[in-house]
Amino acid sequence: MRKKIVAGNWKMNKNLQEGVALAKELTEVVKNPNCGVIICTPFIHLASVADIVKGSPIELGAENCADKASGAYTGEVSAEMVKSTGAEYVILGHSERREYYKETPAILKGKVELALANGLKVIFCIGESLAQREANEQNAVVKAELKGSVFHLTAEQWKNIVIAYEPIWAIGTGKTATAEQAEEIHAYIRSCVAEVYGAEVADGTTILYGGSCKASNAPELFSKPDIDGGLIGGASLKAADFKGIIDAWNK
């Protein structure tokens, strides 16, 4: 049975005190979830939040890490630094990083390797733009993103990869891929993994859906055979909303 996960991506929200308060609230309401629960916070929150979630079912992740191991890179945060805070996961390849910070497949490949070398698990994001979806290029886009940054990994390394499919046109827009659209591309992504690593590895790979997932649509999305949970943006910033999505696995 592959792992079911609901992961929160706080993005650039919540000052330190607000983030600590939210983490505390989450530990109070998330007690015995039917899935893995991860919160991915800004760098400055990590060490403080690690202390709060210790002993709870909630795991901690970062939203990014550098593509260099160490050195004169002012303002960057290395994978080793992330790991030292108590974080277990890191989000890499998010469309916002690709678009706003020009992160190329080669840069992401380096980040993935450093994250894995430092004992972090990677939530690797892939997904197409609206123009690409309208041109029916979504399959080619996600396959190229996988080939460009993660399909060189060994089967052993692959065990520490979670894929997050996020249609860029549905991030923060209120638009959501239908459950059928999401299932179709999740199944395609799994077939791409099978081509490289074999059916057994593909069947064990967790593939999350991201893109305006909320408590109201999570049960339908999560009922699909190839959707193993969600990478949640806005709805992860309120404990009740996030718990509503986690509870979709109880239904």
C-alpha positions in Angstrom: 0.0 0.0 0.0 1.5 3.3 -1.0 1.4 6.2 1.5 -1.5 8.6 1.4 -0.4 12.1 2.2 -1.9 15.6 2.8 0.8 18.2 2.7 0.4 21.9 3.4 2.5 24.5 1.5 2.3 27.7 3.5 4.2 29.7 0.8 5.3 33.2 1.9 2.6 33.5 4.6 2.5 33.8 8.4 5.2 35.6 10.4 7.1 33.5 12.9 4.6 34.0 15.8 1.6 33.3 13.5 3.3 30.2 12.1 4.0 28.8 15.6 0.4 29.5 16.6 -0.9 27.6 13.6 1.4 24.7 14.2 0.2 24.4 17.8 -3.4 24.6 16.6 -2.8 21.8 14.1 -1.2 19.5 16.7 -4.4 20.0 18.8 -6.8 19.0 16.0 -4.8 16.4 14.0 -4.6 13.4 16.4 -5.1 10.1 14.5 -5.2 10.9 10.8 -5.8 8.2 8.2 -2.9 9.6 6.1 0.5 11.1 6.5 0.3 14.8 7.3 3.1 17.2 6.4 3.4 21.0 6.8 5.9 22.8 4.7 6.8 26.2 6.1 9.0 29.1 5.4 12.6 28.6 6.4 12.4 30.9 9.4 9.7 28.8 10.9 11.3 25.4 10.6 13.3 25.0 13.8 10.5 26.4 16.0 7.8 24.4 14.4 9.9 21.2 14.6 9.8 21.5 18.4 6.0 21.9 18.3 5.2 19.0 16.1 7.6 16.6 17.7 5.7 13.6 19.0 2.6 14.4 16.9 1.6 12.7 13.7 2.6 15.9 11.8 5.8 15.9 9.8 7.7 18.9 8.7 9.1 20.1 5.4 10.7 23.1 3.8 9.4 24.9 0.7 12.8 24.9 -1.1 16.5 24.5 -0.7 19.6 25.7 -2.5 21.3 24.0 -5.5 24.7 24.4 -3.8 25.9 22.4 -0.8 27.5 25.4 1.0 29.6 28.5 0.4 29.4 32.2 -0.5 25.7 32.2 -1.6 24.2 35.0 0.5 20.6 34.5 1.4 20.5 30.8 0.3 19.6 27.9 2.6 21.2 24.5 1.9 19.6 21.1 2.1 21.9 20.3 5.1 20.6 23.4 6.9 17.0 22.3 6.2 17.7 18.8 7.6 19.4 20.2 10.7 16.2 22.0 11.7 14.3 18.7 12.1 12.6 18.9 8.7 12.0 15.6 6.9 10.7 16.8 3.5 11.4 19.6 1.0 9.2 20.8 -1.9 11.1 21.2 -5.1 10.1 22.2 -8.6 7.0 24.2 -7.6 5.7 26.1 -10.6 6.1 29.4 -8.7 9.9 28.6 -8.3 10.1 27.6 -12.0 8.3 30.7 -13.2 9.4 33.5 -10.9 12.9 32.3 -10.1 13.7 30.7 -13.4 14.5 27.3 -11.9 15.5 25.1 -14.8 15.4 21.2 -14.9 19.2 21.2 -14.5 19.0 23.4 -11.4 16.2 21.2 -10.0 18.2 18.1 -10.7 21.0 19.5 -8.5 18.6 20.4 -5.7 17.0 17.0 -5.8 20.4 15.3 -5.5 21.5 17.5 -2.6 18.2 17.0 -0.8 18.4 13.2 -1.0 22.1 13.2 -0.1 21.2 15.0 3.1 18.4 12.6 4.1 15.4 14.7 3.0 12.4 13.3 1.2 11.4 15.3 -1.9 8.0 16.4 -2.9 8.6 17.1 -6.6 6.1 19.2 -8.4 5.2 18.9 -12.1 2.3 20.4 -14.1 1.2 22.3 -17.2 0.1 25.8 -17.9 -3.4 26.7 -19.2 -2.0 27.2 -22.7 -0.3 23.8 -22.6 -3.5 22.2 -21.4 -5.5 23.8 -24.1 -3.0 22.6 -26.7 -3.3 19.1 -25.2 0.4 19.0 -24.3 -0.1 18.1 -20.6 1.3 14.6 -20.9 4.4 15.8 -22.8 5.0 18.5 -20.3 4.9 16.4 -17.2 7.0 13.6 -18.8 9.7 16.2 -19.8 9.7 17.6 -16.2 10.2 14.2 -14.7 12.9 13.2 -17.3 14.7 16.5 -16.8 15.1 16.4 -13.0 14.3 13.0 -11.4 14.2 10.1 -13.8 18.0 9.7 -13.5 17.7 8.6 -9.9 18.3 5.0 -8.8 15.3 2.9 -7.7 16.7 3.2 -4.1 16.7 7.0 -4.3 13.3 7.0 -5.9 11.8 5.6 -2.6 12.3 9.1 -1.2 10.4 10.9 -4.0 6.8 12.0 -3.8 5.3 13.4 -7.0 2.9 16.4 -6.8 0.9 17.1 -9.9 -0.2 20.7 -10.0 -2.0 22.1 -13.0 -0.6 25.6 -13.0 -3.9 26.9 -14.2 -5.6 25.7 -11.0 -3.2 27.1 -8.4 -4.8 29.8 -6.4 -7.3 30.5 -9.2 -10.2 28.7 -7.7 -10.3 26.5 -10.8 -9.8 22.8 -10.1 -9.2 20.0 -12.5 -12.2 17.7 -12.5 -11.6 14.5 -10.5 -11.6 12.7 -13.9 -9.0 15.1 -15.4 -6.8 14.7 -12.4 -7.1 10.9 -12.3 -6.3 10.7 -16.0 -3.0 12.5 -15.7 -2.1 10.9 -12.4 -2.5 7.5 -14.1 -0.3 8.7 -17.0 2.4 9.9 -14.5 2.3 6.5 -12.9 2.7 4.9 -16.3 5.8 7.1 -16.9 7.3 6.0 -13.6 6.6 2.3 -14.6 8.5 2.8 -17.9 11.6 3.8 -16.0 11.4 1.9 -12.7 8.9 -0.9 -13.4 5.3 -1.5 -12.3 6.0 -2.4 -8.7 7.9 0.8 -8.0 5.3 2.8 -9.9 2.5 1.2 -7.8 4.3 2.2 -4.6 4.9 5.9 -5.7 2.8 8.5 -4.0 1.3 11.0 -6.4 -0.4 14.1 -4.9 -2.9 16.5 -6.5 -2.4 20.2 -6.0 -4.4 23.1 -7.4 -7.3 24.6 -5.4 -7.9 21.4 -3.4 -10.2 22.0 -0.5 -12.4 20.1 2.0 -15.4 20.3 -0.4 -13.7 18.6 -3.4 -11.1 16.5 -1.6 -13.3 13.4 -1.0 -14.1 13.1 -4.7 -10.4 13.7 -5.7 -9.1 11.3 -3.1 -11.6 8.6 -4.2 -9.7 8.1 -7.5 -7.3 5.2 -7.6 -4.2 7.1 -8.7 -4.7 10.2 -6.5 -2.9 9.6 -3.2 -3.6 12.9 -1.5 -3.0 16.6 -1.9 -0.4 19.4 -1.8 -2.5 22.2 -0.3 -1.8 25.9 -0.6 -4.3 28.4 0.7 -6.4 25.9 2.6 -3.4 24.8 4.7 -3.3 28.3 6.4 -6.3 27.6 8.5 -6.4 24.6 10.8 -10.1 23.9 10.3 -9.7 24.0 6.5 -6.6 21.8 6.5 -8.2 19.3 8.9 -11.2 19.1 6.6 -9.0 17.9 3.8 -7.2 15.4 6.0 -10.5 14.1 7.2 -11.4 13.3 3.5 -9.4 10.1 4.0 -11.8 9.1 6.8 -14.8 9.1 4.4 
